[in-house]
Amino acid sequence: MPDKKPGDTPGDAAVEKPGELSGQEAASAVPQRQPSCVLCGCCLEGCPLFAATGREELSPRAKALLAGPSKFAALPEGGLPEADVAALCSLCLACGRCEKLCPQGVAVPALVAALRAAHPDFRQWLWKQWITRLAPFWGLAGAGAALAPDALVPERLGLALKGLRGLRPGAGLSPWLSITHFPVDACRQRTGGRPVAVFDGCVGGGPRRAWAETTRFLLRGLDSAPVAARFSCCGSTLGAAGLPQEQAEVRRANVAAWREAGRPLVVAYCATCRKGLVDYVGAGGDIFSDAGEEALWRASVLPLSALLAGARGKAGRGAPAVVGYHRPCHADVRDGLGDADHALLSGLLGARLRTPAKGGCCGFGGIMQLSAPQLSGAVGRACWDTLDGALGFTAAPEAVPAYVLTGCSACVLQLAATAPAGARVGHWLEIVRCS
């Protein structure tokens, strides 16, 4: 009988979950009996990096082969050093599209996060500081970035600075949609009369406070005034960057804040935050006191747009004739609600709203803003090409504006950073009049 090679059978070794380990131990931080990649290539269709570059080494299949428990020998003797494998595999946007397409259920973003954790570098330290310590200063940084002439900005920093400009005070779209009917009874049925707490996240709780204010205006219209809860970052960007301990800390802090507020419903208006909160379930790390509390958390996280289902509105002065919609990669959360933002906007805007049949990833990628901005930018430009195909703003710029809404804070920043000249992009909350 031939010797068994590592990866021949999934789950050769029992390991703990990502987020509970750090340093070199995190290289093996994948769930027990992790599914094996069989190199079928189903993931290639959904990978935005592969679509934008055509480079097989950037595909999920390559990452699963190099980093995961593949059924094939990952490297011959004398192949790539582990550090080079980690560097190559870290070129991942963590969009999760491949995982949805994989018939084996291989979670490539989790494999990449574990490799990043096993091979930390200064970019992770910078990203940690930016998320956990410098968030209160994002607006100030955005104002400073707006003053920097493009000609004097190094190419490697260009994308990050353009994204920062989107955080400056006063940035965003002008409101033009008035809500004429609030579905109060339907909202009451959905909430069951439970109190509601708003999860603002890093951006809504900081430089885009207007999103938070509009959210509370809408909740008052639904006769559901929110209770206070001291939430912080959802933690998803920390985990994807290979910072499992930091991710676990903010998760515990958020659950503690929820517990202190009386375990209310948690309403999020950022698709990535919502997914990040849902992913607390099954993450381990003593986040919850028991299984009952974990199940209650799972049932408590809702998108704001789901509470507004059935609302009616009226477009006023300044409304564009055509509005594009960018569907965030993380909009389709495993809670049965799908992309509730798109459903809401379809009802409010009708034929005015246009959505690409096959939406693209914005290319934000979290820490990839630091490690590979050129790849992130290429995916962002490809996303705008897809939006152009649905809107036609290049063919008829005088008649069709490049005007795009989305429901994810990261998508707003990335689309603004990669937008063609004259394009406007913002969160759908920005078009709502608070009157």
C-alpha positions as CSV (number, residue, x, y, z in Angstrom):
1,M,0.0,0.0,0.0
2,P,1.5,3.4,-1.0
3,D,2.3,5.9,1.7
4,K,-0.5,8.3,2.4
5,K,0.3,11.8,1.4
6,P,-0.9,14.9,3.4
7,G,-4.2,16.0,2.0
8,D,-5.2,12.6,0.6
9,T,-8.1,12.5,3.0
10,P,-9.9,15.6,4.4
11,G,-9.6,16.0,8.1
12,D,-6.3,14.1,8.6
13,A,-5.8,16.1,11.7
14,A,-8.2,17.6,14.2
15,V,-7.6,21.4,14.4
16,E,-9.3,24.3,16.0
17,K,-11.2,27.0,14.2
18,P,-9.8,30.3,12.8
19,G,-9.8,33.1,15.3
20,E,-8.7,31.0,18.3
21,L,-5.0,30.7,17.3
22,S,-2.2,33.1,16.3
23,G,1.2,33.0,14.7
24,Q,2.4,29.8,13.2
25,E,-0.4,27.7,14.8
26,A,-3.0,29.5,12.7
27,A,-1.6,27.8,9.5
28,S,-3.7,24.8,10.5
29,A,-6.7,26.8,11.7
30,V,-9.4,25.2,9.5
31,P,-12.5,23.3,10.6
32,Q,-12.3,19.6,11.2
33,R,-12.9,17.5,8.1
34,Q,-12.3,20.4,5.8
35,P,-13.6,19.5,2.3
36,S,-11.0,18.8,-0.3
37,C,-10.5,20.6,-3.6
38,V,-10.8,18.3,-6.5
39,L,-9.5,20.9,-9.0
40,C,-12.8,20.9,-10.9
41,G,-12.6,24.6,-11.7
42,C,-16.2,25.5,-10.8
43,C,-14.8,28.4,-8.8
44,L,-13.1,30.0,-11.8
45,E,-16.4,31.4,-13.1
46,G,-17.0,33.5,-10.0
47,C,-13.5,34.6,-9.0
48,P,-13.1,38.4,-9.8
49,L,-9.3,38.2,-9.6
50,F,-9.2,35.5,-12.3
51,A,-11.7,37.3,-14.4
52,A,-9.8,40.6,-14.3
53,T,-6.3,39.1,-14.9
54,G,-6.7,35.6,-16.5
55,R,-3.9,34.4,-14.1
56,E,-4.5,30.9,-12.9
57,E,-2.2,31.3,-10.0
58,L,-4.6,33.9,-8.5
59,S,-7.6,31.6,-8.8
60,P,-9.3,29.9,-5.9
61,R,-8.3,26.5,-7.3
62,A,-4.7,27.4,-7.1
63,K,-5.0,28.7,-3.6
64,A,-6.8,25.5,-2.5
65,L,-4.1,23.4,-4.1
66,L,-1.3,25.3,-2.4
67,A,-2.8,26.1,0.9
68,G,-5.6,23.6,1.6
69,P,-6.1,19.8,2.1
70,S,-6.2,19.0,-1.6
71,K,-6.4,15.4,-2.9
72,F,-3.3,16.2,-4.9
73,A,0.2,16.7,-3.8
74,A,0.5,20.5,-3.4
75,L,4.2,20.8,-4.2
76,P,6.9,18.5,-5.5
77,E,10.1,18.2,-3.4
78,G,12.1,21.3,-3.9
79,G,9.0,23.4,-4.9
80,L,8.0,26.8,-3.7
81,P,9.1,27.8,-0.1
82,E,6.2,28.1,2.3
83,A,6.7,31.9,2.6
84,D,6.3,32.3,-1.2
85,V,3.2,30.1,-1.1
86,A,1.7,32.3,1.6
87,A,2.5,35.5,-0.3
88,L,0.8,34.1,-3.5
89,C,-2.2,32.8,-1.7
90,S,-2.7,36.0,0.2
91,L,-3.7,37.7,-3.1
92,C,-7.3,37.1,-2.3
93,L,-10.3,39.5,-2.1
94,A,-12.1,37.3,0.4
95,C,-15.3,38.0,-1.5
96,G,-16.5,34.4,-0.9
97,R,-17.9,33.9,-4.5
98,C,-15.8,30.8,-5.0
99,E,-17.2,29.2,-1.8
100,K,-20.8,29.6,-3.1
101,L,-19.8,27.8,-6.4
102,C,-17.7,25.0,-4.9
103,P,-19.5,21.6,-5.0
104,Q,-17.1,20.4,-2.3
105,G,-17.7,23.4,0.0
106,V,-14.1,24.4,0.2
107,A,-13.8,27.8,2.1
108,V,-10.8,29.3,0.3
109,P,-11.1,32.7,2.1
110,A,-10.7,30.8,5.4
111,L,-7.6,29.0,4.1
112,V,-6.1,32.3,3.0
113,A,-6.8,34.0,6.3
114,A,-5.0,31.1,8.1
115,L,-2.0,31.5,5.9
116,R,-1.9,35.3,6.5
117,A,-2.1,34.6,10.2
118,A,0.8,32.2,10.0
119,H,3.0,34.7,8.0
120,P,2.3,38.1,9.6
121,D,4.0,41.2,8.2
122,F,3.9,45.0,8.6
123,R,0.8,45.4,6.4
124,Q,-1.2,43.4,8.9
125,W,0.0,45.7,11.7
126,L,-0.9,48.7,9.7
127,W,-4.4,47.3,8.9
128,K,-5.0,46.5,12.5
129,Q,-4.1,50.1,13.6
130,W,-6.3,51.5,10.8
131,I,-9.3,49.5,11.9
132,T,-9.0,49.3,15.7
133,R,-7.3,52.5,16.6
134,L,-7.6,55.1,13.8
135,A,-11.2,54.8,12.9
136,P,-12.2,58.0,14.7
137,F,-9.8,59.9,12.4
138,W,-11.0,58.5,9.1
139,G,-12.9,61.7,8.3
140,L,-9.8,63.8,8.9
141,A,-7.7,61.5,6.8
142,G,-10.2,61.7,4.0
143,A,-10.1,65.5,4.1
144,G,-6.3,65.5,3.9
145,A,-6.4,63.0,1.1
146,A,-8.7,65.3,-0.9
147,L,-6.0,68.0,-0.8
148,A,-3.3,65.8,-2.3
149,P,-2.8,66.4,-6.0
150,D,-3.0,63.2,-8.0
151,A,0.2,64.0,-9.9
152,L,2.2,63.9,-6.6
153,V,0.7,60.7,-5.2
154,P,2.8,57.5,-5.7
155,E,1.0,55.0,-8.0
156,R,1.0,52.4,-5.3
157,L,-0.9,54.7,-2.9
158,G,-3.3,56.2,-5.5
159,L,-6.2,53.7,-4.9
160,A,-6.0,54.0,-1.1
161,L,-6.0,57.8,-1.3
162,K,-9.0,57.9,-3.7
163,G,-10.8,55.6,-1.3
164,L,-9.9,57.9,1.6
165,R,-11.4,60.9,-0.2
166,G,-14.8,59.1,0.0
167,L,-14.5,59.3,3.8
168,R,-14.2,63.1,3.9
169,P,-17.0,65.1,5.6
170,G,-19.7,66.1,3.2
171,A,-18.9,63.4,0.6
172,G,-21.9,61.5,-0.7
173,L,-25.0,61.9,-2.8
174,S,-27.8,64.5,-2.3
175,P,-31.1,63.1,-1.1
176,W,-34.1,63.0,-3.5
177,L,-36.4,60.2,-2.3
178,S,-39.2,60.8,0.1
179,I,-40.7,57.8,1.9
180,T,-44.5,58.3,1.6
181,H,-45.5,55.0,3.3
182,F,-43.9,53.2,6.2
183,P,-44.9,49.5,6.6
184,V,-45.4,49.8,10.4
185,D,-47.6,46.8,10.8
186,A,-45.4,44.5,8.7
187,C,-42.4,45.7,10.6
188,R,-44.1,45.0,13.9
189,Q,-44.9,41.5,12.8
190,R,-41.3,40.9,11.7
191,T,-39.8,42.2,14.9
192,G,-42.4,40.6,17.2
193,G,-42.3,43.8,19.3
194,R,-38.6,43.2,20.3
195,P,-36.5,46.3,20.8
196,V,-34.0,47.2,18.0
197,A,-30.3,48.2,18.2
198,V,-28.5,49.6,15.2
199,F,-25.1,48.3,14.2
200,D,-23.4,51.2,12.5
201,G,-20.1,49.6,11.8
202,C,-16.8,51.5,11.2
203,V,-18.0,53.8,8.5
204,G,-21.5,54.6,9.6
205,G,-20.3,55.1,13.1
206,G,-17.6,57.4,11.9
207,P,-17.1,59.5,8.8
208,R,-20.5,58.7,7.3
209,R,-22.7,59.6,10.4
210,A,-25.4,60.7,7.9
211,W,-26.1,57.0,7.3
212,A,-26.6,56.4,11.0
213,E,-28.9,59.4,11.2
214,T,-31.0,58.4,8.2
215,T,-31.3,54.8,9.7
216,R,-32.7,56.2,12.9
217,F,-35.1,58.4,11.0
218,L,-36.4,55.4,9.1
219,L,-36.8,53.4,12.3
220,R,-38.8,56.1,13.9
221,G,-41.0,56.1,10.8
222,L,-41.5,52.4,11.5
223,D,-42.5,53.2,15.1
224,S,-39.4,51.4,16.3
225,A,-37.1,53.8,18.1
226,P,-33.7,52.0,18.6
227,V,-32.1,51.2,21.9
228,A,-28.5,52.2,22.6
229,A,-25.7,49.5,22.2
230,R,-22.0,50.2,22.2
231,F,-21.0,48.1,19.1
232,S,-17.6,48.4,17.4
233,C,-16.2,46.9,14.2
234,C,-17.9,43.7,13.1
235,G,-14.5,42.0,12.9
236,S,-14.8,40.5,9.4
237,T,-12.0,42.5,7.9
238,L,-9.7,41.6,10.8
239,G,-10.3,37.9,10.3
240,A,-9.8,38.1,6.6
241,A,-6.5,39.9,7.1
242,G,-5.1,37.1,9.2
243,L,-5.8,38.7,12.6
244,P,-7.9,36.0,14.4
245,Q,-7.2,37.1,18.0
246,E,-8.3,40.7,17.2
247,Q,-11.4,39.4,15.4
248,A,-12.3,37.3,18.4
249,E,-11.9,40.2,20.7
250,V,-14.3,42.5,18.8
251,R,-16.8,39.7,18.4
252,R,-16.8,39.1,22.2
253,A,-17.1,42.9,22.8
254,N,-20.1,43.2,20.4
255,V,-21.9,40.3,21.9
256,A,-21.3,41.7,25.4
257,A,-22.7,45.1,24.2
258,W,-25.8,43.2,22.8
259,R,-26.2,41.3,26.0
260,E,-25.9,44.6,28.1
261,A,-28.6,46.2,25.9
262,G,-31.0,43.4,26.7
263,R,-30.4,41.2,23.6
264,P,-32.4,43.3,21.1
265,L,-32.7,42.7,17.4
266,V,-29.5,43.9,15.6
267,V,-30.2,45.9,12.5
268,A,-27.3,46.4,10.0
269,Y,-27.3,48.6,6.9
270,C,-23.9,47.3,5.5
271,A,-24.0,44.0,3.7
272,T,-20.5,43.1,4.9
273,C,-21.2,44.0,8.5
274,R,-24.4,41.9,8.4
275,K,-22.5,38.9,7.1
276,G,-19.7,39.4,9.6
277,L,-22.3,39.4,12.4
278,V,-24.0,36.3,11.1
279,D,-20.7,34.5,11.0
280,Y,-20.3,34.8,14.7
281,V,-22.5,31.7,14.8
282,G,-20.3,28.6,14.8
283,A,-17.1,30.6,15.2
284,G,-16.3,29.2,18.6
285,G,-14.0,31.1,20.9
286,D,-16.5,31.4,23.8
287,I,-18.3,34.3,22.1
288,F,-21.6,33.2,23.5
289,S,-22.6,32.0,26.9
290,D,-24.4,29.0,25.6
291,A,-26.1,27.5,22.6
292,G,-29.4,29.2,23.4
293,E,-27.8,32.6,23.3
294,E,-26.0,31.8,20.1
295,A,-29.3,30.8,18.4
296,L,-30.9,34.0,19.6
297,W,-28.1,36.0,18.1
298,R,-28.5,34.2,14.9
299,A,-32.2,35.1,14.8
300,S,-31.6,38.7,15.9
301,V,-29.4,40.0,13.0
302,L,-31.4,41.6,10.3
303,P,-30.8,44.0,7.4
304,L,-32.5,47.4,7.8
305,S,-34.0,47.0,4.3
306,A,-36.0,43.9,5.5
307,L,-37.8,46.0,8.0
308,L,-38.7,48.5,5.3
309,A,-40.1,45.9,2.9
310,G,-43.3,47.2,1.4
311,A,-42.4,50.9,1.9
312,R,-43.4,53.3,-0.8
313,G,-41.6,56.5,-2.0
314,K,-41.6,59.4,-4.3
315,A,-38.7,60.7,-6.3
316,G,-38.3,64.5,-6.2
317,R,-36.0,67.1,-7.7
318,G,-32.5,65.9,-8.5
319,A,-33.5,62.3,-9.1
320,P,-31.6,60.7,-12.0
321,A,-33.6,59.1,-14.8
322,V,-31.6,55.9,-14.4
323,V,-30.0,54.4,-11.3
324,G,-27.6,51.5,-11.3
325,Y,-27.3,49.0,-8.4
326,H,-24.2,47.2,-7.4
327,R,-24.9,44.0,-5.6
328,P,-22.3,43.4,-2.9
329,C,-20.6,40.0,-2.8
330,H,-21.7,39.6,0.8
331,A,-25.4,40.5,0.2
332,D,-26.5,36.9,0.0
333,V,-26.2,35.9,3.6
334,R,-27.2,32.4,4.7
335,D,-30.4,33.7,6.4
336,G,-33.0,33.3,3.7
337,L,-33.4,37.0,3.2
338,G,-31.2,37.3,0.1
339,D,-30.3,40.8,-1.1
340,A,-33.0,42.7,0.9
341,D,-31.5,46.1,-0.2
342,H,-32.1,45.3,-3.9
343,A,-35.6,44.1,-3.1
344,L,-36.4,47.4,-1.3
345,L,-34.9,49.6,-4.0
346,S,-36.7,47.7,-6.7
347,G,-40.0,48.4,-5.0
348,L,-39.1,52.1,-4.3
349,L,-37.6,53.0,-7.7
350,G,-39.3,50.6,-10.1
351,A,-38.1,50.9,-13.7
352,R,-35.7,53.6,-12.7
353,L,-33.4,50.9,-11.2
354,R,-31.1,48.9,-13.4
355,T,-29.0,46.0,-12.1
356,P,-26.4,44.0,-14.1
357,A,-27.6,40.5,-14.7
358,K,-24.3,39.2,-13.5
359,G,-22.9,41.7,-11.1
360,G,-19.2,42.0,-10.4
361,C,-17.1,42.3,-7.3
362,C,-16.0,45.8,-6.4
363,G,-12.5,44.6,-5.6
364,F,-12.0,46.2,-2.2
365,G,-10.4,43.2,-0.6
366,G,-9.6,44.8,2.8
367,I,-5.9,44.3,3.4
368,M,-5.3,44.0,-0.4
369,Q,-5.6,47.8,-0.5
370,L,-2.1,47.6,1.0
371,S,-0.7,44.4,-0.4
372,A,-1.9,44.5,-4.0
373,P,-3.7,47.8,-4.9
374,Q,-3.1,47.3,-8.6
375,L,-5.0,44.0,-8.5
376,S,-7.8,45.6,-6.4
377,G,-8.0,48.4,-8.9
378,A,-8.2,46.2,-11.9
379,V,-11.2,44.3,-10.4
380,G,-12.9,47.6,-9.5
381,R,-12.5,48.9,-13.1
382,A,-13.9,45.6,-14.4
383,C,-16.9,46.0,-12.1
384,W,-17.6,49.5,-13.6
385,D,-17.5,47.9,-17.0
386,T,-20.2,45.5,-15.9
387,L,-22.3,48.4,-14.6
388,D,-21.7,50.3,-17.8
389,G,-23.1,47.3,-19.7
390,A,-26.4,47.6,-17.7
391,L,-26.6,51.4,-17.7
392,G,-25.0,52.4,-20.9
393,F,-23.5,55.7,-19.6
394,T,-20.5,55.5,-21.9
395,A,-22.6,55.2,-25.0
396,A,-25.0,58.0,-24.1
397,P,-23.4,60.1,-21.3
398,E,-25.6,63.1,-22.1
399,A,-28.8,61.0,-21.4
400,V,-27.7,58.3,-18.9
401,P,-25.7,59.2,-15.8
402,A,-23.2,57.0,-14.2
403,Y,-25.1,56.9,-11.0
404,V,-24.8,53.8,-8.8
405,L,-26.2,52.8,-5.4
406,T,-25.1,49.9,-3.2
407,G,-25.6,48.6,0.3
408,C,-22.1,48.0,1.6
409,S,-19.7,50.6,3.0
410,A,-16.6,48.9,1.5
411,C,-18.2,48.8,-1.9
412,V,-19.1,52.5,-1.7
413,L,-15.4,53.4,-1.0
414,Q,-14.0,51.1,-3.6
415,L,-16.4,52.1,-6.4
416,A,-15.8,55.7,-5.7
417,A,-12.0,55.1,-5.9
418,T,-12.2,53.3,-9.2
419,A,-15.1,55.3,-10.8
420,P,-14.8,56.8,-14.3
421,A,-14.8,60.6,-14.5
422,G,-18.1,62.1,-13.6
423,A,-19.6,59.0,-12.0
424,R,-21.5,59.2,-8.7
425,V,-21.8,56.4,-6.2
426,G,-23.2,56.1,-2.7
427,H,-25.1,54.0,-0.2
428,W,-28.8,53.9,-0.8
429,L,-29.4,55.6,2.5
430,E,-27.9,58.8,1.0
431,I,-30.8,59.3,-1.4
432,V,-33.5,59.2,1.4
433,R,-34.8,62.6,2.6
434,C,-35.1,62.8,6.4
435,S,-38.3,64.9,6.3
